[in-house]
């Protein structure tokens, strides 16, 4: 079922976004999937398939989206528009925990191993985005 949701989201995104951006996002998702597969093998000794790694990336993205929606919903009624200092750090930690739980559910590793996998995939995907931002965006 999650594959159908992701395919539907990709088709919708492909119709709405420019072609260069669509190709760049698809390449980034594929890259992150391969990074998750390799880092799960190195960190935890689990050998997930490419499909399981893709599912873990999907679950992690979905968990972060749900956490952001909850965060925005909480602050929309309070009139708070800027969050700084300790509450901002708590929000970032909550997003990282949501991201990590997506990998834990998708791959089936421990929370610590999933946190390391999430950290590695975030660093590498950020580095790739930074290096190709002039080409695709």
C-alpha positions in Angstrom: 0.0 0.0 0.0 2.8 2.4 0.8 4.2 1.9 -2.7 0.9 3.0 -4.2 0.9 6.1 -2.0 4.5 7.0 -2.9 3.9 6.4 -6.6 0.8 8.6 -6.5 2.8 11.3 -4.7 5.6 11.0 -7.3 3.1 11.3 -10.2 1.5 14.4 -8.6 4.9 15.9 -7.9 6.0 15.2 -11.5 3.0 17.1 -12.9 3.5 20.1 -10.6 7.3 20.5 -10.5 9.7 21.4 -13.4 11.4 18.5 -15.1 14.9 19.2 -13.7 13.5 19.4 -10.1 11.6 16.1 -10.5 14.7 14.3 -11.8 16.8 15.7 -9.1 14.4 14.7 -6.3 14.0 11.2 -7.8 17.8 10.8 -8.0 18.1 12.1 -4.4 15.6 9.6 -3.1 17.4 6.8 -4.9 20.7 8.0 -3.5 19.3 8.2 0.1 17.8 4.7 -0.3 21.2 3.3 -1.3 22.9 5.1 1.6 20.4 3.7 4.0 20.9 0.2 2.7 24.7 0.5 3.0 24.7 2.2 6.3 22.3 -0.3 7.8 24.7 -3.1 6.7 27.7 -1.3 8.2 26.1 0.0 11.5 23.8 -2.9 12.5 24.8 -5.9 10.5 21.2 -6.1 9.1 21.1 -6.6 5.3 17.9 -4.9 4.1 16.8 -5.2 0.6 16.5 -2.1 -1.6 12.7 -2.2 -1.2 13.0 -2.3 2.6 15.4 0.6 2.5 13.0 2.5 0.3 10.2 1.7 2.7 12.3 3.0 5.6 13.0 6.3 3.8 9.3 6.6 3.1 8.3 5.9 6.7 11.0 8.4 7.9 9.7 11.1 5.6 6.1 10.4 6.6 7.0 10.5 10.3 8.7 13.9 9.9 5.8 15.2 7.9 3.3 14.1 10.6 5.5 15.6 13.3 5.7 18.9 11.4 1.9 19.0 10.9 1.4 18.3 14.6 3.9 21.0 15.5 2.2 23.6 13.2 -1.2 22.6 14.4 -0.1 23.1 18.0 1.3 26.6 17.4 -1.4 27.8 14.9 -4.0 28.4 17.7 -1.5 30.0 20.1 -0.4 33.0 18.0 3.3 32.0 18.3 5.1 32.7 15.1 8.8 32.4 16.0 10.3 29.7 18.1 13.8 30.2 19.4 16.2 29.0 22.0 15.3 25.8 24.0 11.9 25.2 22.4 13.5 25.3 19.0 16.1 22.7 20.1 13.2 20.5 21.6 11.4 20.8 18.2 14.5 19.8 16.3 15.1 16.9 18.7 11.5 15.8 18.2 11.9 15.9 14.4 15.1 13.8 14.6 13.3 11.3 16.9 10.5 11.0 14.3 13.0 10.6 11.5 14.8 7.9 13.5 11.6 6.1 14.3 10.8 5.9 10.6 14.1 4.1 10.0 13.5 1.8 13.1 10.1 0.8 11.8 11.2 0.4 8.2 14.4 -1.6 8.8 13.7 -3.1 12.2 17.0 -2.0 13.8 17.4 -0.7 17.4 16.8 3.0 18.1 20.5 3.7 18.5 21.4 2.1 15.2 18.5 3.8 13.5 19.7 7.2 14.9 23.2 6.6 13.4 21.6 5.5 10.0 19.4 8.7 10.1 22.4 10.9 10.9 24.6 9.4 8.1 21.8 9.6 5.5 21.1 13.2 6.6 24.7 14.3 6.2 25.2 12.6 2.9 21.9 13.8 1.3 22.6 17.3 2.6 26.1 17.2 1.1 24.7 16.0 -2.2 22.0 18.7 -2.2 24.6 21.4 -1.4 26.9 20.2 -4.2 24.2 20.1 -6.9 22.0 23.0 -5.9 23.1 25.1 -8.8 22.4 22.3 -11.4 18.9 21.3 -10.4 17.4 24.1 -8.4 
